[in-house]
């Protein structure tokens, strides 16, 4: 399904600000895999997401979907295969447009667009049915401006929009980190439900070790641009935060200094 083959990325090469973001990253995901990604700030997690989605191009290596190299393909073109939810609830939606207008854009993502009006009676029915699955009443607020929604409501809408067309790959980039605990748990529950129901192949970055262990069937840990640990489903089932911290210290030779991860 998704293959990351020897991908490397260097920022500001040849300058005093040179920084290695990824070094020979390799990852193979089968259809339906739900892989959580953990690592401290600067580990390369978001760079990995940006290269998969097409925001950045790798300096070396390839990204493949179903065996097809997509590294030369633009972010816009990849949207037919890839859905993404960002950390910032303000990203991923158009705040000055209504809920139904945002959903109309998501509905036509990756498709050729004609001149027909984006929101019609038939589509409104589809939008209401999809929104009702969230269980937070957005199906009754189709004409509300998205900018007026709370952070949790907006992130729930972003999640729904990202999965509306059942993408081959779903990228979740710390999508609960900016929310308060109650709303973060709501979005986590929605994520589990949608991913399971749609059998989506999902890569989720999180700063929370407990969440990384609890969600999904596989786990990878990154440090200094490298994937230093790849935990399979059988082993992940009985993994604890203390064991994961121990693995990090043993492999990297240092303690994990990011309190957001240790205490999350």
WODAPE-V127921 format. One line per field, one symbol per residue. phi: phi as a letter, one per 20 degrees, with the letter a starting at -180 (. if undefined). A space follows every 50 residues. Layout:
phi=???
This chain:
phi=.dcddlecbcelfmdfegbeebclfcbcdegnfcdeccrfgnfofffgff fffnfcdffbncdcclnefdgeefgfffffdcdbcefffeencdfedfgf fffffffdgmdfdedfffdcfffgffffffffffmcnffecgeffffeff gffffffgffffdgelffcddddlfdfedfgffffffffffgfffffele fcccebedffffffemdbbcddblndeebcdeffffgdfdffffffffff fembefeeffefef
